[in-house]
Amino acid sequence: MNEESKIVAEEVERVDAPPRARVEDARDTYERKRDYLTGFLAQKPEPANSGEPGGALYDAIVEALKEIYDPEIPVNIYDLGLIYGVEVTNDGHAVVTMTLTTPHCPVAESMPAEVELRVGSVPGVGHSEVNLVWDPPWDPGKMSDEAKLELGML
C-alpha cells in the first residue's frame, strides 16, 4: 500500500458545537444593499379601465351575461363557455363574441338577440354587438368548474 493513501484517524473526547448565528451579530458587519423593490412596492395599482377585465363596465357586462340561461342546460351561458370574448371601447361600444352548443341549437336565432339586448341594457353601454362564431366549436371542456359541478361532471 502506498504511503500517501493512508487515512489517519484521530480520537477525541468531545467536539465543541459551532457558535450559533445571531441576527444582532450580522447587523454590525452587514451593509444593506439598495433595495430594488422599494419603488415597485410603493406604487399604487392603476385602476383598471372600466372596459377591461376587472373594470366596472366589463364586470357589469359579464354579470348581465350570467343572467342568461341556456334553455336546455340549467347553466348560464357565461359559465357554460359560450362567451368567447367581451370587448368594450372607451365610448361604451360592447362587442360580445359567442357561440352556441351546436349550429342546430333551437335558440340559434333568439339567443344572440337576447345577448345583444341584455348587454345593451347595462348602464354605460351605448351600443352592443354580438358576433356569433362556430370556430372553434364549443365543447364541454369550455365550461367553468362551477358549471361542471352543477351538471355533475366533477
C-alpha beads as a LAMMPS data file, in Angstrom:
LAMMPS data file: protein, C-alpha beads

154 atoms
153 bonds

1 atom types
1 bond types

-500.0 500.0 xlo xhi
-500.0 500.0 ylo yhi
-500.0 500.0 zlo zhi

Masses

1 110.0

Atoms # bond

1 1 1 0.000 0.000 0.000
2 1 1 1.198 3.476 -0.853
3 1 1 2.206 5.912 1.989
4 1 1 0.110 8.731 0.516
5 1 1 -3.127 6.777 0.510
6 1 1 -3.302 6.082 4.261
7 1 1 -6.196 7.523 6.211
8 1 1 -5.271 8.819 9.601
9 1 1 -7.953 8.879 12.293
10 1 1 -7.723 10.886 15.466
11 1 1 -9.726 10.014 18.504
12 1 1 -11.089 12.909 20.580
13 1 1 -13.050 13.137 23.803
14 1 1 -15.545 15.766 22.634
15 1 1 -16.214 18.336 19.896
16 1 1 -17.462 21.807 20.782
17 1 1 -20.636 22.914 18.994
18 1 1 -20.093 25.654 16.439
19 1 1 -21.293 29.102 17.536
20 1 1 -24.881 29.954 16.644
21 1 1 -25.503 32.735 14.188
22 1 1 -27.312 35.705 15.679
23 1 1 -29.081 38.455 13.790
24 1 1 -27.617 41.034 16.159
25 1 1 -24.113 39.923 15.188
26 1 1 -24.840 40.259 11.494
27 1 1 -26.176 43.816 11.778
28 1 1 -22.754 45.147 12.655
29 1 1 -20.984 43.588 9.689
30 1 1 -23.699 43.555 7.011
31 1 1 -24.295 46.655 4.992
32 1 1 -27.752 46.636 3.415
33 1 1 -27.630 46.981 -0.330
34 1 1 -30.040 49.115 -2.299
35 1 1 -33.473 47.571 -2.337
36 1 1 -34.712 47.500 -5.901
37 1 1 -38.236 46.611 -4.832
38 1 1 -38.749 49.731 -2.701
39 1 1 -40.104 51.845 -5.548
40 1 1 -42.097 48.994 -7.005
41 1 1 -43.778 48.151 -3.722
42 1 1 -44.564 51.801 -3.014
43 1 1 -46.512 52.188 -6.265
44 1 1 -50.271 52.137 -6.090
45 1 1 -52.033 49.915 -8.632
46 1 1 -53.517 51.778 -11.529
47 1 1 -57.278 51.442 -11.666
48 1 1 -58.440 49.176 -14.468
49 1 1 -60.106 50.793 -17.429
50 1 1 -63.830 50.214 -16.963
51 1 1 -63.935 48.290 -20.254
52 1 1 -61.078 45.926 -19.388
53 1 1 -61.314 42.762 -17.303
54 1 1 -61.580 43.914 -13.713
55 1 1 -63.169 47.204 -14.758
56 1 1 -66.648 48.135 -13.588
57 1 1 -68.295 48.170 -17.033
58 1 1 -66.696 44.909 -18.129
59 1 1 -67.736 43.200 -14.885
60 1 1 -71.285 44.543 -15.231
61 1 1 -71.498 43.073 -18.746
62 1 1 -70.256 39.701 -17.501
63 1 1 -72.863 39.767 -14.712
64 1 1 -75.573 40.514 -17.303
65 1 1 -74.368 37.548 -19.387
66 1 1 -74.528 35.328 -16.315
67 1 1 -78.270 36.070 -16.068
68 1 1 -78.947 34.397 -19.440
69 1 1 -79.506 30.657 -19.210
70 1 1 -79.390 28.023 -21.907
71 1 1 -82.961 26.647 -22.149
72 1 1 -81.793 23.030 -22.420
73 1 1 -78.978 23.110 -19.860
74 1 1 -79.629 24.737 -16.442
75 1 1 -76.401 26.784 -16.543
76 1 1 -75.815 30.396 -17.567
77 1 1 -74.186 30.973 -20.950
78 1 1 -71.053 32.548 -19.480
79 1 1 -70.216 29.597 -17.211
80 1 1 -71.278 27.222 -19.968
81 1 1 -68.390 28.608 -22.031
82 1 1 -70.494 30.025 -24.846
83 1 1 -68.955 33.503 -24.456
84 1 1 -65.578 33.603 -26.181
85 1 1 -64.841 37.269 -25.633
86 1 1 -66.119 40.623 -24.391
87 1 1 -64.577 43.814 -25.725
88 1 1 -65.588 47.265 -24.540
89 1 1 -64.312 50.517 -26.015
90 1 1 -63.864 53.743 -24.056
91 1 1 -67.006 55.187 -25.606
92 1 1 -69.179 52.277 -24.398
93 1 1 -69.319 50.110 -27.536
94 1 1 -69.528 46.474 -26.410
95 1 1 -68.781 43.538 -28.703
96 1 1 -69.530 40.024 -27.479
97 1 1 -68.124 37.059 -29.374
98 1 1 -70.066 33.910 -28.660
99 1 1 -71.052 30.512 -29.950
100 1 1 -73.826 28.023 -29.291
101 1 1 -73.597 24.396 -28.257
102 1 1 -74.457 23.330 -31.836
103 1 1 -75.426 25.139 -35.056
104 1 1 -78.800 23.394 -34.834
105 1 1 -79.494 24.743 -31.352
106 1 1 -83.210 25.633 -31.014
107 1 1 -82.305 29.133 -29.770
108 1 1 -79.808 29.849 -32.572
109 1 1 -81.962 32.717 -33.810
110 1 1 -83.102 34.176 -30.497
111 1 1 -80.073 33.776 -28.205
112 1 1 -77.747 36.283 -29.965
113 1 1 -80.553 38.849 -29.962
114 1 1 -81.159 38.292 -26.239
115 1 1 -77.443 38.693 -25.526
116 1 1 -77.370 41.922 -27.535
117 1 1 -80.392 43.301 -25.649
118 1 1 -79.056 42.346 -22.205
119 1 1 -75.599 43.758 -22.860
120 1 1 -77.119 46.909 -24.373
121 1 1 -79.189 47.425 -21.224
122 1 1 -76.121 47.579 -18.959
123 1 1 -75.636 51.165 -17.750
124 1 1 -72.656 52.677 -19.546
125 1 1 -73.034 50.611 -22.721
126 1 1 -74.012 52.838 -25.621
127 1 1 -74.124 50.206 -28.347
128 1 1 -73.865 46.438 -28.219
129 1 1 -72.997 43.951 -30.924
130 1 1 -72.879 40.148 -30.960
131 1 1 -70.623 38.110 -33.221
132 1 1 -71.803 34.514 -33.475
133 1 1 -68.933 32.207 -34.398
134 1 1 -68.619 28.461 -34.924
135 1 1 -64.847 28.193 -34.905
136 1 1 -63.583 26.965 -32.537
137 1 1 -66.599 24.758 -31.904
138 1 1 -67.970 24.591 -28.389
139 1 1 -67.171 21.523 -26.310
140 1 1 -67.811 20.680 -22.637
141 1 1 -64.192 21.489 -21.803
142 1 1 -65.019 25.194 -22.157
143 1 1 -67.368 25.099 -19.160
144 1 1 -66.319 26.624 -15.854
145 1 1 -65.775 24.359 -12.873
146 1 1 -68.980 25.759 -11.342
147 1 1 -70.971 24.677 -14.410
148 1 1 -69.381 21.209 -14.405
149 1 1 -70.208 20.853 -10.722
150 1 1 -73.804 21.956 -11.352
151 1 1 -74.158 19.333 -14.079
152 1 1 -72.472 16.597 -12.039
153 1 1 -69.420 16.433 -14.286
154 1 1 -66.876 16.948 -11.474

Bonds

1 1 1 2
2 1 2 3
3 1 3 4
4 1 4 5
5 1 5 6
6 1 6 7
7 1 7 8
8 1 8 9
9 1 9 10
10 1 10 11
11 1 11 12
12 1 12 13
13 1 13 14
14 1 14 15
15 1 15 16
16 1 16 17
17 1 17 18
18 1 18 19
19 1 19 20
20 1 20 21
21 1 21 22
22 1 22 23
23 1 23 24
24 1 24 25
25 1 25 26
26 1 26 27
27 1 27 28
28 1 28 29
29 1 29 30
30 1 30 31
31 1 31 32
32 1 32 33
33 1 33 34
34 1 34 35
35 1 35 36
36 1 36 37
37 1 37 38
38 1 38 39
39 1 39 40
40 1 40 41
41 1 41 42
42 1 42 43
43 1 43 44
44 1 44 45
45 1 45 46
46 1 46 47
47 1 47 48
48 1 48 49
49 1 49 50
50 1 50 51
51 1 51 52
52 1 52 53
53 1 53 54
54 1 54 55
55 1 55 56
56 1 56 57
57 1 57 58
58 1 58 59
59 1 59 60
60 1 60 61
61 1 61 62
62 1 62 63
63 1 63 64
64 1 64 65
65 1 65 66
66 1 66 67
67 1 67 68
68 1 68 69
69 1 69 70
70 1 70 71
71 1 71 72
72 1 72 73
73 1 73 74
74 1 74 75
75 1 75 76
76 1 76 77
77 1 77 78
78 1 78 79
79 1 79 80
80 1 80 81
81 1 81 82
82 1 82 83
83 1 83 84
84 1 84 85
85 1 85 86
86 1 86 87
87 1 87 88
88 1 88 89
89 1 89 90
90 1 90 91
91 1 91 92
92 1 92 93
93 1 93 94
94 1 94 95
95 1 95 96
96 1 96 97
97 1 97 98
98 1 98 99
99 1 99 100
100 1 100 101
101 1 101 102
102 1 102 103
103 1 103 104
104 1 104 105
105 1 105 106
106 1 106 107
107 1 107 108
108 1 108 109
109 1 109 110
110 1 110 111
111 1 111 112
112 1 112 113
113 1 113 114
114 1 114 115
115 1 115 116
116 1 116 117
117 1 117 118
118 1 118 119
119 1 119 120
120 1 120 121
121 1 121 122
122 1 122 123
123 1 123 124
124 1 124 125
125 1 125 126
126 1 126 127
127 1 127 128
128 1 128 129
129 1 129 130
130 1 130 131
131 1 131 132
132 1 132 133
133 1 133 134
134 1 134 135
135 1 135 136
136 1 136 137
137 1 137 138
138 1 138 139
139 1 139 140
140 1 140 141
141 1 141 142
142 1 142 143
143 1 143 144
144 1 144 145
145 1 145 146
146 1 146 147
147 1 147 148
148 1 148 149
149 1 149 150
150 1 150 151
151 1 151 152
152 1 152 153
153 1 153 154
